[in-house]
Amino acid sequence: MTSITSIETRGISLPRLGLGTWRLQGDSGRAAVESALGLGYRHIDTAEMYANEREIGHAIALAGVQRSDIFLVTKVWTNHFRAADARRAAETSLRNLRTDYVDLLLMHFPNESVPLAETLGALAGLLNAGKARAIGVSNFPIPLLEKAITVCPAPIACNQVKFHVGRDQGPLLAFARSHGIIFTAYSPLGLGSLSHHPVLKDIACKHAKNAAQIALRWLVEQDGVIAIPKATTERNLRTNIDIFDFVLDGEDRARLDKARGPGLFAHLASLRRFIVRRQLSGFVLA
Ligand SMILES: NC(=O)c1ccc[n+]([C@@H]2O[C@H](COP(=O)([O-])OP(=O)(O)OC[C@H]3O[C@@H](n4cnc5c(N)ncnc54)[C@H](OP(=O)(O)O)[C@@H]3O)[C@@H](O)[C@H]2O)c1
């Protein structure tokens, strides 16, 4: 049954809160995923493009959690959208992840140089062969999502897109909902920048939470939405999953809606520039 902690759709149950793993690589990436599984995460998001599927397979093997208790998502990169390439890429992902199937297999980005029907046909073949429990897309705008629904021989279960308090996705979300397509919010913390926002911090005080938890709770309270924050540190991993014991009220939501104006965008843009500068200069953000 759909609840605040999971969504049921087309025979699958997706935990509302998953672990994003872009840039989690090597020993520290493996350790973060193992630690997340130990803290109770049961939804892991990866992609062939993240070059970390081996680490994730290793972490799952070490964590002592049953494979069937984990919702595992991977994505086929755009250079593998010809049917034979997509099948090969998915098989490689499965080998690296040390599993016979993924729970959700996505096209990572649109690539209009390959017919959509060809790639989605290949993904549907993998679904029929039991190598994926559901298939979907990522970064698809409404017209392309509409086309995907038409040409795909199997249901599109999910569209994974950038979505957070500072980014309006109203029309795309409404379209996805009207077709029973799950909306996975990536970059749900605005790459960490939302944890510094004064309005979110203020609302957090009221609930004895922090700003990141407000940003995540705002997402998972929405119909059909799940969130996949990436975190490396145990502190952040622990914090991000601890969002199921409070509720945002009407006043909080109104303040968040109001904060989503040009002010918030300017704030996020300047923080993002700051984060990118720090990353480029080799700093690790605390
Ligand atoms: N489909 C796509 O095209 C696509 C594109 C981008 C991302 N994604 C997926 O979405 C996932 C999440 O997005 P993202 O990695 O871009 O950004 P994000 O989750 O919005 O932000 C990650 C950043 O926030 C920091 N952070 C995590 N928890 C925090 C907390 N409680 N307080 C303060 N800072 C915190 C992390 O720091 P630490 O790591 O130091 O803990 C990291 O620097 C990705 O990892 C990936 O799986 C998909």
The ligand as an SDF file (V2000), in Angstrom:
LIG
                    3D

 48 52  0  0  0  0  0  0  0  0999 V2000
   19.2590   11.0970  -13.6880 N   0  0  0  0  0  0  0  0  0  0  0  0
   20.1380   12.0710  -13.7080 C   0  0  0  0  0  0  0  0  0  0  0  0
   20.4730   12.6420  -14.7690 O   0  0  0  0  0  0  0  0  0  0  0  0
   20.7620   12.5090  -12.4250 C   0  0  0  0  0  0  0  0  0  0  0  0
   21.4880   13.7120  -12.3720 C   0  0  0  0  0  0  0  0  0  0  0  0
   22.0410   14.1070  -11.1550 C   0  0  0  0  0  0  0  0  0  0  0  0
   21.8610   13.2850  -10.0310 C   0  0  0  0  0  0  0  0  0  0  0  0
   21.1650   12.1080  -10.1280 N   0  0  0  0  0  0  0  0  0  0  0  0
   20.9940   11.2000   -8.9570 C   0  0  0  0  0  0  0  0  0  0  0  0
   20.4810   11.9600   -7.8590 O   0  0  0  0  0  0  0  0  0  0  0  0
   21.3560   11.8200   -6.7610 C   0  0  0  0  0  0  0  0  0  0  0  0
   21.3180   13.0380   -5.8670 C   0  0  0  0  0  0  0  0  0  0  0  0
   21.6160   14.2300   -6.5650 O   0  0  0  0  0  0  0  0  0  0  0  0
   22.9840   15.0350   -6.4100 P   0  0  0  0  0  0  0  0  0  0  0  0
   24.0440   14.1180   -5.9550 O   0  0  0  0  0  0  0  0  0  0  0  0
   23.1740   15.7830   -7.6860 O   0  0  0  0  0  0  0  0  0  0  0  0
   22.6680   16.1580   -5.3250 O   0  0  0  0  0  0  0  0  0  0  0  0
   21.9920   16.2600   -3.8740 P   0  0  0  0  0  0  0  0  0  0  0  0
   21.5780   14.9280   -3.3770 O   0  0  0  0  0  0  0  0  0  0  0  0
   20.9920   17.3400   -3.9650 O   0  0  0  0  0  0  0  0  0  0  0  0
   23.1930   16.8320   -2.9940 O   0  0  0  0  0  0  0  0  0  0  0  0
   24.3210   16.0760   -2.6440 C   0  0  0  0  0  0  0  0  0  0  0  0
   25.2270   16.9680   -1.8090 C   0  0  0  0  0  0  0  0  0  0  0  0
   24.5320   17.3480   -0.6130 O   0  0  0  0  0  0  0  0  0  0  0  0
   25.3400   17.0350    0.5090 C   0  0  0  0  0  0  0  0  0  0  0  0
   24.4450   16.5970    1.5760 N   0  0  0  0  0  0  0  0  0  0  0  0
   23.8320   15.4040    1.6900 C   0  0  0  0  0  0  0  0  0  0  0  0
   23.0840   15.3640    2.7990 N   0  0  0  0  0  0  0  0  0  0  0  0
   23.2320   16.5670    3.4170 C   0  0  0  0  0  0  0  0  0  0  0  0
   22.7220   17.1210    4.6180 C   0  0  0  0  0  0  0  0  0  0  0  0
   21.8920   16.4330    5.3970 N   0  0  0  0  0  0  0  0  0  0  0  0
   23.0900   18.3830    4.9540 N   0  0  0  0  0  0  0  0  0  0  0  0
   23.9280   19.0910    4.1520 C   0  0  0  0  0  0  0  0  0  0  0  0
   24.4590   18.6240    3.0030 N   0  0  0  0  0  0  0  0  0  0  0  0
   24.1050   17.3600    2.6310 C   0  0  0  0  0  0  0  0  0  0  0  0
   26.2560   15.9160    0.0830 C   0  0  0  0  0  0  0  0  0  0  0  0
   27.4210   15.9350    0.8830 O   0  0  0  0  0  0  0  0  0  0  0  0
   28.2690   14.6270    1.3030 P   0  0  0  0  0  0  0  0  0  0  0  0
   28.3340   13.7460    0.0860 O   0  0  0  0  0  0  0  0  0  0  0  0
   29.5610   15.1930    1.7150 O   0  0  0  0  0  0  0  0  0  0  0  0
   27.5670   13.9390    2.4410 O   0  0  0  0  0  0  0  0  0  0  0  0
   26.5210   16.2980   -1.3750 C   0  0  0  0  0  0  0  0  0  0  0  0
   27.5350   17.2670   -1.4600 O   0  0  0  0  0  0  0  0  0  0  0  0
   22.7100   11.5650   -7.4430 C   0  0  0  0  0  0  0  0  0  0  0  0
   23.6890   11.1000   -6.5390 O   0  0  0  0  0  0  0  0  0  0  0  0
   22.3070   10.5880   -8.4940 C   0  0  0  0  0  0  0  0  0  0  0  0
   22.1040    9.2920   -7.9480 O   0  0  0  0  0  0  0  0  0  0  0  0
   20.5920   11.7310  -11.2980 C   0  0  0  0  0  0  0  0  0  0  0  0
  1  2  1  0
  2  3  2  0
  2  4  1  0
  4  5  1  0
  4 48  2  0
  5  6  2  0
  6  7  1  0
  7  8  2  0
  8  9  1  0
  8 48  1  0
  9 10  1  0
  9 46  1  0
 10 11  1  0
 11 12  1  0
 11 44  1  0
 12 13  1  0
 13 14  1  0
 14 15  2  0
 14 16  1  0
 14 17  1  0
 17 18  1  0
 18 19  2  0
 18 20  1  0
 18 21  1  0
 21 22  1  0
 22 23  1  0
 23 24  1  0
 23 42  1  0
 24 25  1  0
 25 26  1  0
 25 36  1  0
 26 27  1  0
 26 35  1  0
 27 28  2  0
 28 29  1  0
 29 30  1  0
 29 35  2  0
 30 31  1  0
 30 32  2  0
 32 33  1  0
 33 34  2  0
 34 35  1  0
 36 37  1  0
 36 42  1  0
 37 38  1  0
 38 39  2  0
 38 40  1  0
 38 41  1  0
 42 43  1  0
 44 45  1  0
 44 46  1  0
 46 47  1  0
M  CHG  2   8   1  16  -1
M  END
$$$$
